[in-house]
Amino acid sequence: MNNREKSAKLFEEAQKYIPGGVNSPVRACGAVNDIPRFITKADGKYIYDADGNRYTDYIGSWGPMILGNNHPEILKAVQQRIPLGLTYGAATEIETEMAKMLCRLVPSLEKVRMVTSGTEATMSAIRAARGYTGRDKVIKFEGCYHGHHDSLLVKAGSGLMQKGSKPDSAGVTEGTAKDTLLAVFNDIDSVERLFEENKNQVAALIIEPVAANMGVVAPEPGFLKELRKICTDEGAVLIFDEVITGFRLALGGAQSLYDVTADLSTFGKIIGGGMPVGAYGGKKEIMDRVAPLGSVYQAGTLSGNPVAMAAGLAQLKYLKEHPEVYTHINELGDRLFNGIKEITEVHGKKYTVNHVGSIGSLFFTDSKVSNFVQAKTSDLDKFAQYYRHMLSNGQYIAPAQFEAVFISNAHKKEDIDETLNVIEEFFRN
Ligand SMILES: *Cc1c(COP(=O)(O)O)cnc(C)c1O
């Protein structure tokens, strides 16, 4: 184990003042019986902790850092914007620039509203869908995570799947939970059944088009298209939560990759370039129900913050002008995840490796993983051992089986090969 003395001290101090010492639960590393590394800086493909350890960064702040840490174009945009003032709580031109960029990159967006997190984006999209349809119920999928607001915090995957915790949160009222209907990922029958049992009551169906919060799980061929059809037939709003997949799987998100048009979409992570930004948008007739045009209220003091917009825009512009980024990270994704599969096979394991482009997961289970129940068959103790081996050898991966590995444009073939060597060593021993 590499030195973690300073992180341990900082963690002790943090726990006195912050619940669990962290501002987001998964960072506490409880699921892998470890302590969090306190980070001091990050640059390119590397991230550094307080003890001076350097790691190859496969978290990338859970997705936003698709260009690697500290990208010069983003830094420059932020530095140029800062002297003009950090926030005004007023309309600015850069917000229109951002909205225009989003609407151009994602064809299903006719209008878009900026918020400050992915949670806010999905919360607001659900409200807009309810306001638009006049219906209450929402269908979500077991194991999909859409942030931490009440309506969607039911069987929500991600940090809620850590050992010892439940997939549901205390503090969510039964009244709220009863309007959240649970379907099974990749199981169209489960969706049809819910629509039948709740005729004319379903406002929206929300899904991560590629699930990335129960580990990475791809939609089976045709699944998303069938959802599109059912929602159209039933008059329900189809919401794609592209907080992770947006601008990662393709410039137009998973919806362009799978050629399905959502009614509303939600974004976060990458669109902020590392700043706290979220967005929701879609069909004009739905978005025009949002205040001040319509009666669906949603607001935010720091929404569309100019510095955050500068960072996000710089990242999106770079991605738009450099389509080779996607070729590169997708190739590295194939190299890493196919490489992992090969290593596990050579060592006589039938573990499942799922990946779509630059995100993926090694599941410590022989079962195929195409839904939440299958994901949960993973051996979490094995994963914890794997995690500690990876960290000890300079590979910064998420401290939980049910999170994705994120590849950035700063990674090179050689980094992937080095990581594969570390993984090989784990299976050899
Ligand atoms: C991270 C995430 C969210 C929540 O975004 P926050 O910015 O953490 O609130 C919502 N949906 C998905 C798919 C996510 O991965």
PDBQT file of the ligand as one rigid body, heavy atoms in Angstrom, charges set to zero:
ROOT
HETATM    1  C1  LIG A 501     -24.214  12.146 -11.791  1.00  0.00    +0.000 C 
HETATM    2  C2  LIG A 501     -25.543  11.862 -12.326  1.00  0.00    +0.000 A 
HETATM    3  C3  LIG A 501     -26.669  12.627 -11.978  1.00  0.00    +0.000 A 
HETATM    4  C4  LIG A 501     -26.618  13.666 -10.896  1.00  0.00    +0.000 C 
HETATM    5  O1  LIG A 501     -25.802  14.737 -11.203  1.00  0.00    +0.000 OA
HETATM    6  P1  LIG A 501     -25.234  15.627 -10.006  1.00  0.00    +0.000 P 
HETATM    7  O2  LIG A 501     -24.524  16.729 -10.712  1.00  0.00    +0.000 OA
HETATM    8  O3  LIG A 501     -24.351  14.743  -9.202  1.00  0.00    +0.000 OA
HETATM    9  O4  LIG A 501     -26.399  16.110  -9.227  1.00  0.00    +0.000 OA
HETATM   10  C5  LIG A 501     -27.853  12.402 -12.641  1.00  0.00    +0.000 A 
HETATM   11  N1  LIG A 501     -27.946  11.449 -13.580  1.00  0.00    +0.000 NA
HETATM   12  C6  LIG A 501     -26.904  10.681 -13.927  1.00  0.00    +0.000 A 
HETATM   13  C7  LIG A 501     -27.068   9.670 -15.005  1.00  0.00    +0.000 C 
HETATM   14  C8  LIG A 501     -25.681  10.846 -13.291  1.00  0.00    +0.000 A 
HETATM   15  O5  LIG A 501     -24.663  10.044 -13.595  1.00  0.00    +0.000 OA
ENDROOT
TORSDOF 0
